[in-house]
Amino acid sequence: MVRISILLGLVPLLASASPVPGDDFDLSPRATFVDCLSGKNVPVVLQSSANFGQLASAYNLRLRPRPIVVTIPATTTHVSDTVKCAKQYRLKVSARGGGHSYSAQGLGGADGSVVIDLQNFHDVKYDSTTTLAEVGGGARLGNIARKLYDQGRRGIPHGTCPAVGMGHPSLGGFGISSRNWGLMVDQIVQVQVVTADGSLKIAKKNYNGDLFWALKGAAPSFGIVTRFWFKTYAVPENIVNYSYRFQPGSVSSAVDSFMKIQEFAKKAPKELGLGVSLWGSGVNFELSGAYYGKSIDDFNRLFKPLLSSLPAPTSSTLDSRGWIDTLLRFAGSGSLSVPETGYNEHTTFYAKSLVTSSRAPIERKGMENFFNYAAREGPNAANQGLPWFVIINLYGGGNSAITNPDLLKESSYGHRDTLWNFQFYTTLNGGLTPQGNTAAINFLTGFDGVVRRSGDFSYVNYADPTYSRWWAQKLYYGKQLTQLSLVKKKWDRDQVFWYPQSIDPAK
Ligand SMILES: Cc1cc2nc3c(=O)[nH]c(=O)nc-3n(C[C@H](O)[C@H](O)[C@H](O)COP(=O)(O)OP(=O)(O)OC[C@H]3O[C@@H](n4cnc5c(N)ncnc54)[C@H](O)[C@@H]3O)c2cc1C
């Protein structure tokens, strides 16, 4: 997460999407289905249309699932009508929000989906009476942050990339202020949603509560959210931004450092956002984040004991910034504003995640494996010289707002005792080649494999399309999966909302 967009700039990777198993799709739009949409005046882009290629391209060009059609609704009735026609003709439906899914889930993740592109649903309105933000299902994070700030100096905790869309809070949504305030999903108090029968509903805690719980963490399997209502916060303007770079010189010194950071992290106050990142080669790493406490002095008092136990940093930055400047720093960008319609930026990458529990902090042996792997394989990145980075974000520890077990009842997001979330990421320079693609998958699978223990999980917002359906469900949702399957059976027994790693209805 830390400076992700700078690191993303390192390079651009493609694998073919697997076909939908066990169904009878042909890949051309069925005339009768298109007639159904036309009869209801739903704006539709066919495979033969000039702009189909652009609309059917995910941010991650490594994956190219081919939708059957893309609809671009202007009204919630268009969304409902698309779902009703798709259900009538037994087609699978996916919402496309910001299009930034790692596994191209916004395009259905496999050939043959009906894609509902929500780009026209980008309104952001702050209500000063309720202090809630009303946000369209196709809005993007940067525009939300900018508008909430301009409308009332308010903000919501969320991830770094301004162009990421509403898949983010639908599946979790971690940002540097999340230990302080929670994940973005935790801020949802109500949604307006089109369900599998095509009807438009409101869901909140005490009304359609089971659906609401499922949507908060697994929305793509349960409906198309056309509008979210989020809690907002008065934003601080004195946020301590920090970064320290280290060149430990040896694997054992890097491991010593990480173990000290982990001891510190276990008790860190919620006001501290912290990540450890490394990239390129060897064992050099950066410790960085933001502190939402009182002042730089306060931060120094907190951090000094840790810093004095680590090797001297080779460089550092420490300053106090406002809310917007802090978001810009983590976005690695000069602006938070993103085109509301017609967004057309892409890269080519493969990524994985590893989620560890506070009950099982990483052992010294695991970190020895990790840094040894970085030093041995990093420089060659599976013999193709692929650029890569790993960011290890602190979710839990101390009184973190993310890791309250009571939240399992509030949302279906699966991991409320996370200590660390590791993101492993590599890009393919110059686009996809079969060799590069295999190298990327092998390199990161090896990296994850040297640290992963049975009982570790993965993060659904960093979806890994190499996981099988059942393995993905288990790693993403843990113990929440049983209840999710029961709710799926009630609300979408026929799996209108289907993609390769969606929730299955209970038998
Ligand atoms: C550059 C970059 C930076 C990122 N940084 C972070 C980060 O800091 N923290 C973090 O937690 N994650 C981060 N992510 C991951 C990101 O949160 C997920 O990829 C997210 O799911 C993308 O949402 P989207 O709407 O852009 O993508 P899409 O591909 O459009 O959607 C993703 C999934 O959500 C569904 N969906 C989208 N909108 C709706 C809706 N309105 N109703 C129902 N379902 C919907 C789609 O059907 C799809 O299944 C980052 C990703 C990228 C590419």
PDBQT file of the ligand as one rigid body, heavy atoms in Angstrom, charges set to zero:
ROOT
HETATM    1  C1  LIG A 601      -3.231   0.441  -8.237  1.00  0.00    +0.000 C 
HETATM    2  C2  LIG A 601      -4.020  -0.266  -7.180  1.00  0.00    +0.000 A 
HETATM    3  C3  LIG A 601      -3.908   0.132  -5.856  1.00  0.00    +0.000 A 
HETATM    4  C4  LIG A 601      -4.650  -0.503  -4.863  1.00  0.00    +0.000 A 
HETATM    5  N1  LIG A 601      -4.500  -0.109  -3.555  1.00  0.00    +0.000 NA
HETATM    6  C5  LIG A 601      -5.225  -0.731  -2.587  1.00  0.00    +0.000 A 
HETATM    7  C6  LIG A 601      -5.092  -0.351  -1.217  1.00  0.00    +0.000 A 
HETATM    8  O1  LIG A 601      -4.356   0.570  -0.888  1.00  0.00    +0.000 OA
HETATM    9  N2  LIG A 601      -5.818  -1.015  -0.298  1.00  0.00    +0.000 N 
HETATM   10  C7  LIG A 601      -6.680  -2.040  -0.634  1.00  0.00    +0.000 A 
HETATM   11  O2  LIG A 601      -7.348  -2.588   0.259  1.00  0.00    +0.000 OA
HETATM   12  N3  LIG A 601      -6.824  -2.439  -1.928  1.00  0.00    +0.000 NA
HETATM   13  C8  LIG A 601      -6.111  -1.809  -2.899  1.00  0.00    +0.000 A 
HETATM   14  N4  LIG A 601      -6.234  -2.212  -4.199  1.00  0.00    +0.000 N 
HETATM   15  C9  LIG A 601      -7.137  -3.333  -4.522  1.00  0.00    +0.000 C 
HETATM   16  C10 LIG A 601      -8.548  -2.816  -4.791  1.00  0.00    +0.000 C 
HETATM   17  O3  LIG A 601      -9.151  -2.464  -3.554  1.00  0.00    +0.000 OA
HETATM   18  C11 LIG A 601      -9.390  -3.940  -5.456  1.00  0.00    +0.000 C 
HETATM   19  O4  LIG A 601      -8.763  -4.342  -6.641  1.00  0.00    +0.000 OA
HETATM   20  C12 LIG A 601     -10.834  -3.463  -5.685  1.00  0.00    +0.000 C 
HETATM   21  O5  LIG A 601     -11.718  -4.578  -5.632  1.00  0.00    +0.000 OA
HETATM   22  C13 LIG A 601     -10.993  -2.748  -7.023  1.00  0.00    +0.000 C 
HETATM   23  O6  LIG A 601     -12.282  -2.229  -7.125  1.00  0.00    +0.000 OA
HETATM   24  P1  LIG A 601     -12.759  -1.601  -8.517  1.00  0.00    +0.000 P 
HETATM   25  O7  LIG A 601     -14.156  -1.166  -8.352  1.00  0.00    +0.000 OA
HETATM   26  O8  LIG A 601     -11.756  -0.614  -8.975  1.00  0.00    +0.000 OA
HETATM   27  O9  LIG A 601     -12.606  -2.828  -9.512  1.00  0.00    +0.000 OA
HETATM   28  P2  LIG A 601     -13.657  -3.687 -10.335  1.00  0.00    +0.000 P 
HETATM   29  O10 LIG A 601     -12.813  -4.647 -11.100  1.00  0.00    +0.000 OA
HETATM   30  O11 LIG A 601     -14.581  -2.835 -11.106  1.00  0.00    +0.000 OA
HETATM   31  O12 LIG A 601     -14.491  -4.421  -9.212  1.00  0.00    +0.000 OA
HETATM   32  C14 LIG A 601     -13.912  -5.346  -8.327  1.00  0.00    +0.000 C 
HETATM   33  C15 LIG A 601     -15.014  -6.305  -7.849  1.00  0.00    +0.000 C 
HETATM   34  O13 LIG A 601     -16.002  -5.558  -7.151  1.00  0.00    +0.000 OA
HETATM   35  C16 LIG A 601     -17.268  -5.658  -7.817  1.00  0.00    +0.000 C 
HETATM   36  N5  LIG A 601     -17.916  -4.348  -7.746  1.00  0.00    +0.000 N 
HETATM   37  C17 LIG A 601     -17.437  -3.150  -8.125  1.00  0.00    +0.000 A 
HETATM   38  N6  LIG A 601     -18.333  -2.194  -7.882  1.00  0.00    +0.000 NA
HETATM   39  C18 LIG A 601     -19.407  -2.804  -7.335  1.00  0.00    +0.000 A 
HETATM   40  C19 LIG A 601     -20.675  -2.338  -6.893  1.00  0.00    +0.000 A 
HETATM   41  N7  LIG A 601     -21.001  -1.053  -6.936  1.00  0.00    +0.000 N 
HETATM   42  N8  LIG A 601     -21.555  -3.258  -6.408  1.00  0.00    +0.000 NA
HETATM   43  C20 LIG A 601     -21.240  -4.585  -6.343  1.00  0.00    +0.000 A 
HETATM   44  N9  LIG A 601     -20.053  -5.069  -6.750  1.00  0.00    +0.000 NA
HETATM   45  C21 LIG A 601     -19.150  -4.181  -7.238  1.00  0.00    +0.000 A 
HETATM   46  C22 LIG A 601     -16.953  -6.111  -9.233  1.00  0.00    +0.000 C 
HETATM   47  O14 LIG A 601     -18.034  -6.847  -9.805  1.00  0.00    +0.000 OA
HETATM   48  C23 LIG A 601     -15.744  -6.986  -9.005  1.00  0.00    +0.000 C 
HETATM   49  O15 LIG A 601     -16.128  -8.289  -8.580  1.00  0.00    +0.000 OA
HETATM   50  C24 LIG A 601      -5.506  -1.583  -5.208  1.00  0.00    +0.000 A 
HETATM   51  C25 LIG A 601      -5.622  -1.985  -6.547  1.00  0.00    +0.000 A 
HETATM   52  C26 LIG A 601      -4.873  -1.349  -7.529  1.00  0.00    +0.000 A 
HETATM   53  C27 LIG A 601      -4.964  -1.831  -8.949  1.00  0.00    +0.000 C 
ENDROOT
TORSDOF 0
